[in-house]
Amino acid sequence: MAFACYKGEAEKALPESGFPRLYIFRIFRPAYIYPVEPRKEPNFSYRLLRSVYPVFQLLFPGQVIRADDLAKSMVDIAIRRGERTEQVILENRNIRAMVDQNPL
């Protein structure tokens, strides 16, 4: 989970870094990303999350997202909505809503 800490630190530090221009168009903050392709999970917690994913998806749909759905939403933002320049933070529930509204 160190990744989330480092990502949060970077999100806070970049706007205060003193760059003459900084463009952060979108910030994606997914929760648990379910790997669609089978893989060897790196540790016990990942194996546990993968095994209980169907239950989490049912009980907490705003806290999980499939890797392919996340990728589709990122491409959608980059291609179809890339003309906007404001900073937007997309939490997992926002990403899921995009996927549900724009199935490909």
C-alpha positions as CSV (number, residue, x, y, z in Angstrom):
1,M,0.0,0.0,0.0
2,A,3.1,2.2,-0.1
3,F,2.1,3.2,-3.6
4,A,-0.9,5.0,-2.4
5,C,1.1,7.0,0.1
6,Y,3.7,8.0,-2.5
7,K,1.1,8.9,-5.0
8,G,-0.7,11.1,-2.5
9,E,2.6,12.8,-1.5
10,A,3.3,13.5,-5.2
11,E,-0.2,14.9,-5.8
12,K,0.3,17.3,-2.9
13,A,3.9,18.3,-3.7
14,L,3.6,18.9,-7.5
15,P,1.3,22.0,-7.3
16,E,3.6,23.5,-4.6
17,S,6.8,22.7,-6.5
18,G,7.3,26.1,-8.1
19,F,7.2,25.0,-11.7
20,P,6.2,27.9,-13.9
21,R,3.5,25.7,-15.5
22,L,2.1,22.5,-14.3
23,Y,-0.7,20.6,-16.1
24,I,-2.4,17.9,-14.2
25,F,-5.5,17.1,-16.2
26,R,-6.9,14.1,-14.4
27,I,-5.9,12.2,-11.4
28,F,-7.3,8.7,-11.1
29,R,-7.7,7.2,-7.6
30,P,-8.9,3.7,-8.0
31,A,-9.4,1.5,-5.0
32,Y,-8.8,-2.2,-5.4
33,I,-7.9,-3.0,-9.1
34,Y,-9.0,-6.5,-10.0
35,P,-6.5,-8.0,-12.4
36,V,-8.5,-9.6,-15.3
37,E,-5.7,-11.7,-16.6
38,P,-4.6,-14.6,-14.3
39,R,-1.3,-13.8,-12.6
40,K,0.8,-15.0,-9.7
41,E,-0.2,-12.7,-6.8
42,P,2.8,-11.2,-5.1
43,N,1.6,-11.7,-1.5
44,F,-1.1,-13.1,0.7
45,S,-3.2,-10.0,0.9
46,Y,-3.4,-9.8,-2.9
47,R,-4.4,-13.5,-3.1
48,L,-7.0,-12.9,-0.4
49,L,-8.5,-9.8,-2.2
50,R,-8.6,-11.7,-5.5
51,S,-10.5,-14.6,-3.9
52,V,-13.1,-12.4,-2.2
53,Y,-13.5,-10.0,-5.2
54,P,-16.9,-11.3,-6.2
55,V,-18.2,-10.6,-2.6
56,F,-16.6,-7.1,-2.5
57,Q,-18.0,-6.4,-6.0
58,L,-21.5,-7.2,-4.7
59,L,-21.2,-5.5,-1.3
60,F,-18.9,-2.6,-2.1
61,P,-19.1,-1.9,-5.8
62,G,-17.7,1.6,-5.3
63,Q,-14.4,0.2,-3.9
64,V,-13.4,-2.3,-6.6
65,I,-12.8,-1.9,-10.3
66,R,-11.7,-4.4,-13.0
67,A,-8.3,-3.5,-14.6
68,D,-9.9,-3.4,-18.1
69,D,-12.7,-1.1,-17.0
70,L,-10.1,1.3,-15.4
71,A,-8.1,1.3,-18.7
72,K,-11.2,2.0,-20.7
73,S,-12.1,5.0,-18.5
74,M,-8.6,6.3,-18.8
75,V,-8.6,6.1,-22.6
76,D,-12.1,7.7,-22.6
77,I,-10.8,10.6,-20.6
78,A,-7.7,11.0,-22.7
79,I,-9.4,10.8,-26.1
80,R,-12.9,12.0,-25.8
81,R,-12.7,14.5,-22.9
82,G,-9.1,15.6,-23.3
83,E,-10.1,19.1,-24.3
84,R,-10.8,20.1,-20.7
85,T,-7.9,21.5,-18.8
86,E,-9.1,21.7,-15.2
87,Q,-7.8,19.4,-12.5
88,V,-10.3,16.7,-11.7
89,I,-9.8,14.0,-9.1
90,L,-11.6,10.8,-10.0
91,E,-12.2,8.6,-7.0
92,N,-13.1,4.9,-7.6
93,R,-16.8,5.6,-7.5
94,N,-16.5,8.3,-10.2
95,I,-14.5,5.9,-12.4
96,R,-17.1,3.1,-11.9
97,A,-19.9,5.6,-12.9
98,M,-18.0,6.5,-16.1
99,V,-17.7,2.8,-16.9
100,D,-21.4,2.2,-16.2
101,Q,-22.4,5.2,-18.3
102,N,-20.1,4.4,-21.3
103,P,-19.8,0.7,-21.7
104,L,-17.5,-0.2,-24.7
